[in-house]
Amino acid sequence: MITIIIYDSISFIKLPMNDSKEITLFVDNYNSNHSDAVLLVANYLSKNHNLSAEIIISKNKQLNLKTTNKNKKEEYLVLDLDLNSKTLDFKTFFIGLIYQAREKLGSDFPKTKIEKDIEKSLHSLSFYSEVNETKFISKNIKEISFRGDFRNLETQNNDEFLFVIVPLDKRKTFLDKDYSMEDYRKQMSQEKKITAGAYYTIRNFSQDEIKMWFVLHSHSGNLGNWAEKAKTGDQAILWGPRSMFSPPKRFDHLILLADETGIPAMKTICENNKNFSKCTTFYEVIDESSQIPTSEKNKILENWIHREDDEPGEGHKLLETLKAFKLPENNFYIFGAGEARQMMKIRKLFKEKGVSKDQMHITGYWKK
Ligand SMILES: Cc1cc2nc3c(=O)[nH]c(=O)nc-3n(C[C@H](O)[C@H](O)[C@H](O)COP(=O)(O)OP(=O)(O)OC[C@H]3O[C@@H](n4cnc5c(N)ncnc54)[C@H](O)[C@@H]3O)c2cc1C
């Protein structure tokens, strides 16, 4: 008997997924950032030890797994999933396949990143906190410091992020101190929601304070709105931490790229990670006055790309800058985060430049 825990992945995609662009984004993310899980599922379904596997959307809108075995022979497996269905839940479907594959293959296949992350999320903690103080870091980034008891929070000082849960209507709703991720998940299926949540990166923390940088955007986003009005004493539950930054043990040159949502992660990584001898960063911000230079200049070359009149998530200047960037000969690792479609285009660019999946992790932090 297989029990499937609906895993709250980091995916920005809200289910159900009934739009082909969303499916393309999801498939691209799995092929690029979770190729180990795709191979696990492919080995299970094909009953073979394949060299590689990829999810393909066929012309007649069917989902296939393309496998390549050690003799370079390619095969296609049709996945039993109707992409036209209005209630399609690809994420749950695929996680279900991962559970089934693991049950069958046991320790014959190394643990995948998704499985490790699920394990991590099962041990995540909820921290009750209140806003201590706020200040503007740039035109559209507000730093919010939360006070609470964070003695049990463990991080590697990289891109660790927390799920921030806030009351939807501060005038009417107060959170119990023990409000948990389970309470949040339960109310998601109910019509009337009392809280909202989204992922935010830990910029700095001590035993009794966490600082995060919230991008203020003019859409009626729940957390964006909350952050805009946040003031001393406002409540929040912080759940986590989790992390995606997992570079190879040895590399010389770290390449980081992000829009404003990824800047806290990139800055925390390059300030605290000492595994590299050189770091080049590419940050997309509104304009010159929105730059946030790093205090530790040592080894870090910062490139600031100004979006100017482009809408967030829609500009091409970051992509164009990366097109012109000459990659180091070898021994580099790329980590990037920002708007999902922009990141998909950047992944494609680096793939065309010959960067392998193991040399990069470029992920969507939000979706236009
Ligand atoms: C691992 C991880 C770490 C993250 N760390 C940070 C962080 O440190 N700081 C940070 O600000 N964000 C961070 N994000 C992104 C943040 O979670 C999203 O921007 C989230 O959508 C904000 O939720 P919301 O309730 O404000 O908007 P939603 O309800 O999700 O969206 C409402 C509308 O706002 C738009 N929107 C959402 N975010 C933005 C944006 N940034 N700019 C323009 N339009 C937007 C959407 O397109 C949509 O139209 C992170 C995301 C992940 C997955």
PDBQT file of the ligand as one rigid body, heavy atoms in Angstrom, charges set to zero:
ROOT
HETATM    1  C1  LIG A 401      12.505  29.450  -2.637  1.00  0.00    +0.000 C 
HETATM    2  C2  LIG A 401      11.921  30.832  -2.821  1.00  0.00    +0.000 A 
HETATM    3  C3  LIG A 401      12.497  31.932  -2.185  1.00  0.00    +0.000 A 
HETATM    4  C4  LIG A 401      11.973  33.214  -2.372  1.00  0.00    +0.000 A 
HETATM    5  N1  LIG A 401      12.546  34.282  -1.728  1.00  0.00    +0.000 NA
HETATM    6  C5  LIG A 401      12.015  35.523  -1.891  1.00  0.00    +0.000 A 
HETATM    7  C6  LIG A 401      12.570  36.665  -1.201  1.00  0.00    +0.000 A 
HETATM    8  O1  LIG A 401      13.516  36.559  -0.405  1.00  0.00    +0.000 OA
HETATM    9  N2  LIG A 401      12.003  37.884  -1.423  1.00  0.00    +0.000 N 
HETATM   10  C7  LIG A 401      10.919  38.037  -2.261  1.00  0.00    +0.000 A 
HETATM   11  O2  LIG A 401      10.423  39.159  -2.408  1.00  0.00    +0.000 OA
HETATM   12  N3  LIG A 401      10.382  36.973  -2.907  1.00  0.00    +0.000 NA
HETATM   13  C8  LIG A 401      10.885  35.728  -2.736  1.00  0.00    +0.000 A 
HETATM   14  N4  LIG A 401      10.321  34.659  -3.380  1.00  0.00    +0.000 N 
HETATM   15  C9  LIG A 401       9.218  34.912  -4.312  1.00  0.00    +0.000 C 
HETATM   16  C10 LIG A 401       7.867  35.034  -3.618  1.00  0.00    +0.000 C 
HETATM   17  O3  LIG A 401       7.569  33.841  -2.911  1.00  0.00    +0.000 OA
HETATM   18  C11 LIG A 401       6.822  35.275  -4.717  1.00  0.00    +0.000 C 
HETATM   19  O4  LIG A 401       7.046  36.517  -5.320  1.00  0.00    +0.000 OA
HETATM   20  C12 LIG A 401       5.378  35.157  -4.260  1.00  0.00    +0.000 C 
HETATM   21  O5  LIG A 401       4.564  35.008  -5.394  1.00  0.00    +0.000 OA
HETATM   22  C13 LIG A 401       4.896  36.384  -3.494  1.00  0.00    +0.000 C 
HETATM   23  O6  LIG A 401       3.579  36.098  -3.068  1.00  0.00    +0.000 OA
HETATM   24  P1  LIG A 401       2.368  37.144  -3.142  1.00  0.00    +0.000 P 
HETATM   25  O7  LIG A 401       1.348  36.613  -2.196  1.00  0.00    +0.000 OA
HETATM   26  O8  LIG A 401       2.905  38.532  -2.917  1.00  0.00    +0.000 OA
HETATM   27  O9  LIG A 401       1.876  37.109  -4.647  1.00  0.00    +0.000 OA
HETATM   28  P2  LIG A 401       1.007  35.991  -5.393  1.00  0.00    +0.000 P 
HETATM   29  O10 LIG A 401      -0.324  35.865  -4.730  1.00  0.00    +0.000 OA
HETATM   30  O11 LIG A 401       1.841  34.764  -5.531  1.00  0.00    +0.000 OA
HETATM   31  O12 LIG A 401       0.835  36.644  -6.842  1.00  0.00    +0.000 OA
HETATM   32  C14 LIG A 401      -0.084  37.722  -7.089  1.00  0.00    +0.000 C 
HETATM   33  C15 LIG A 401       0.365  38.499  -8.317  1.00  0.00    +0.000 C 
HETATM   34  O13 LIG A 401       1.596  39.144  -8.035  1.00  0.00    +0.000 OA
HETATM   35  C16 LIG A 401       2.557  38.856  -9.049  1.00  0.00    +0.000 C 
HETATM   36  N5  LIG A 401       3.882  38.774  -8.381  1.00  0.00    +0.000 N 
HETATM   37  C17 LIG A 401       4.273  37.892  -7.425  1.00  0.00    +0.000 A 
HETATM   38  N6  LIG A 401       5.543  38.146  -7.052  1.00  0.00    +0.000 NA
HETATM   39  C18 LIG A 401       5.957  39.201  -7.794  1.00  0.00    +0.000 A 
HETATM   40  C19 LIG A 401       7.170  39.934  -7.871  1.00  0.00    +0.000 A 
HETATM   41  N7  LIG A 401       8.214  39.650  -7.085  1.00  0.00    +0.000 N 
HETATM   42  N8  LIG A 401       7.249  40.966  -8.740  1.00  0.00    +0.000 NA
HETATM   43  C20 LIG A 401       6.198  41.282  -9.536  1.00  0.00    +0.000 A 
HETATM   44  N9  LIG A 401       5.015  40.630  -9.498  1.00  0.00    +0.000 NA
HETATM   45  C21 LIG A 401       4.896  39.597  -8.641  1.00  0.00    +0.000 A 
HETATM   46  C22 LIG A 401       2.117  37.531  -9.666  1.00  0.00    +0.000 C 
HETATM   47  O14 LIG A 401       2.549  37.437 -10.993  1.00  0.00    +0.000 OA
HETATM   48  C23 LIG A 401       0.610  37.628  -9.555  1.00  0.00    +0.000 C 
HETATM   49  O15 LIG A 401       0.096  38.316 -10.656  1.00  0.00    +0.000 OA
HETATM   50  C24 LIG A 401      10.836  33.381  -3.206  1.00  0.00    +0.000 A 
HETATM   51  C25 LIG A 401      10.241  32.259  -3.813  1.00  0.00    +0.000 A 
HETATM   52  C26 LIG A 401      10.781  31.011  -3.633  1.00  0.00    +0.000 A 
HETATM   53  C27 LIG A 401      10.127  29.828  -4.307  1.00  0.00    +0.000 C 
ENDROOT
TORSDOF 0
